[in-house]
Amino acid sequence: MCELRKRGLVTAVIVSEPFLKLGKTQARVLGVPDLPLLLIPHPLGGLSLEQVEGRAAHAIPQVLELIRGLSK
């Protein structure tokens, strides 16, 4: 993801709450401190399909905000 971001492509990484700090650190270390991290509730593993869909729905407003930011 970081390499794509460095090449100018719009990218984002979806992370759950316990991995937010790690995601920010990794993005900074890999040279893309502005990499958008889309936050979803934890956990993701062991969930039913409906629960995973709920996590995805939680990310949708963040994706839309990222897309809207492109048009500015």
C-alpha positions, 0 to 999 in steps of 0.5 A: 500500500505504501508503495502505491501511495508513493506513486500517487495512487489513492490508497487507504488501509483498514485497521481495527482499533488495537492496530491503529497505533501500529498502522500509524507507526508503519506508515511513518516508517515506510515514508507515507505518514499521510496514509489514510487509516480507516478505523473499524471496530475490533475484532474482525476474526471469528465474526459471522458474515453479517458482523463482518458486513457491519464492520465494512459498513462502519468504514463506508463513511470514511471511504466517502470522506476520502473520495470527497477529499480528492475533488477538493 
